[in-house]
């Protein structure tokens, strides 16, 4: 569709499906509030997830899908929409191309076919698809975080693509209660005559050849380690990014970082990446600094300003804009940083008619006069300017132009499990693992435990609270278990916030184990995202 992600008019929707996404385990209260409003208004809310996540408190139905098979579900639901003539013919005619080719491909993806793959009853797949078709355009599959559907499996990119196509079949784009291409505020830019920009790099961006359909502006973060191992990447600066623990298998990441001539970590704590860096530049925390104005996109665009709330605590720390400016001067390119943070913010505000003082007083200001007009589709950044059921861009990159079923890369046998991970509401990745008050909640409720289904636990002689050994092709870990019906029998769930190995992070050190220790260093071929759920493990009870 030519965008990195859409948003959704959740509060006005009548039927919402989440695939592997949990507002209840996220960090945005506004998302939960919108979902609660939808529920209060009678919306049906369906969770598709091997784990019954914390959004379950607001859900109407939980589909405990077999991990890695979301794509099959969406294809089958798309099949039902067309078979039952519940697709939006007028929307498809006006705003899409390639529908006939896609409809032909979908004929073989019946609910009965999907039942064998997903483990979900065919009649449930049919019922939900029909109900969503009848509720259109106020029905949607939520777009997931940045449209990624977790970036977990070999087929995750195609899952995201199939979801975009399903929403197009519903004709819900730019509709009340549907999917939204959000508007953006018009912000000013620095005068290039006074503040010149550097030339574009002569070399192509790392990963652009290997993963040609990845968004150029975002890049492919995982490519850094791969090219370092190959001797191509010589230096890297990591800003508030614990790549050594979270971008790939930690053993591989450690080797990759050790091969580079220069690794710089800019952080507020001595993370695993900071431990491996040649230089650590200590930054202030977010409440000790002002920041660049943030443009808020959505149905109603706006702007926000995060501001300094307390005096700087540690005298040797600096805010990030000062770090980058001083680095630029030291590298002989200081002429491109000849402005202050305040000057930049004043310039960005100029077209809005809002003063810097007003924004500082209010913090966030929305622009209701710039609210997008529902019912009007914008011209998209695809070659055709429309939603493309058939993509020439994919074809030129060597991929199938139409979404089709793709198997997960690995699948568990009867004596093994697929290892999956996800968030808990109290933590933000591993960044908060060293905060005592949050880690105390983890300890009080044993939140670091892995989840196992009671049927599988009984067969293995495992009871709630037992110590078990979890073994993959990459690592072996010992951990206590939570026996719960909230997890699919073929899956083991591991929360993603633990396994800190940096001894400088005394609060988080030694709690649980790191999920990524078990993940092979592997990427899916479309976007270069890590196949972090393509992991098979065995579990056995041990003493402890």
HELIX and SHEET records of a PDB file:
HELIX    1   1 UNK A   10  UNK A   12  5                                   3    
HELIX    2   2 UNK A   23  UNK A   25  5                                   3    
HELIX    3   3 UNK A   29  UNK A   40  1                                  12    
HELIX    4   4 UNK A   54  UNK A   58  5                                   5    
HELIX    5   5 UNK A   70  UNK A   83  1                                  14    
HELIX    6   6 UNK A   89  UNK A   95  1                                   7    
HELIX    7   7 UNK A   99  UNK A  106  1                                   8    
HELIX    8   8 UNK A  111  UNK A  118  1                                   8    
HELIX    9   9 UNK A  122  UNK A  135  1                                  14    
HELIX   10  10 UNK A  145  UNK A  147  5                                   3    
HELIX   11  11 UNK A  149  UNK A  151  5                                   3    
HELIX   12  12 UNK A  156  UNK A  170  1                                  15    
HELIX   13  13 UNK A  223  UNK A  229  1                                   7    
HELIX   14  14 UNK A  243  UNK A  246  1                                   4    
HELIX   15  15 UNK A  250  UNK A  259  1                                  10    
HELIX   16  16 UNK A  272  UNK A  276  1                                   5    
HELIX   17  17 UNK A  286  UNK A  288  5                                   3    
HELIX   18  18 UNK A  320  UNK A  330  1                                  11    
HELIX   19  19 UNK A  334  UNK A  337  5                                   4    
HELIX   20  20 UNK A  341  UNK A  349  1                                   9    
HELIX   21  21 UNK A  350  UNK A  352  5                                   3    
HELIX   22  22 UNK A  356  UNK A  362  1                                   7    
HELIX   23  23 UNK A  368  UNK A  370  5                                   3    
HELIX   24  24 UNK A  392  UNK A  396  1                                   5    
HELIX   25  25 UNK A  436  UNK A  445  1                                  10    
HELIX   26  26 UNK A  454  UNK A  459  1                                   6    
HELIX   27  27 UNK A  515  UNK A  518  5                                   4    
SHEET    1   A 2 UNK A   7  UNK A   8  0                                        
SHEET    2   A 2 UNK A 179  UNK A 180 -1                                        
SHEET    1   B 4 UNK A  61  UNK A  63  0                                        
SHEET    2   B 4 UNK A  44  UNK A  48  1                                        
SHEET    3   B 4 UNK A  15  UNK A  19  1                                        
SHEET    4   B 4 UNK A 139  UNK A 141  1                                        
SHEET    1   C 2 UNK A  96  UNK A  97  0                                        
SHEET    2   C 2 UNK A 387  UNK A 388  1                                        
SHEET    1   D 3 UNK A 235  UNK A 239  0                                        
SHEET    2   D 3 UNK A 262  UNK A 267  1                                        
SHEET    3   D 3 UNK A 279  UNK A 282  1                                        
SHEET    1   E 3 UNK A 294  UNK A 296  0                                        
SHEET    2   E 3 UNK A 302  UNK A 304 -1                                        
SHEET    3   E 3 UNK A 364  UNK A 366 -1                                        
SHEET    1   F 6 UNK A 450  UNK A 452  0                                        
SHEET    2   F 6 UNK A 476  UNK A 483  1                                        
SHEET    3   F 6 UNK A 467  UNK A 471 -1                                        
SHEET    4   F 6 UNK A 536  UNK A 541 -1                                        
SHEET    5   F 6 UNK A 417  UNK A 422 -1                                        
SHEET    6   F 6 UNK A 491  UNK A 495  1                                        
END                                                                             
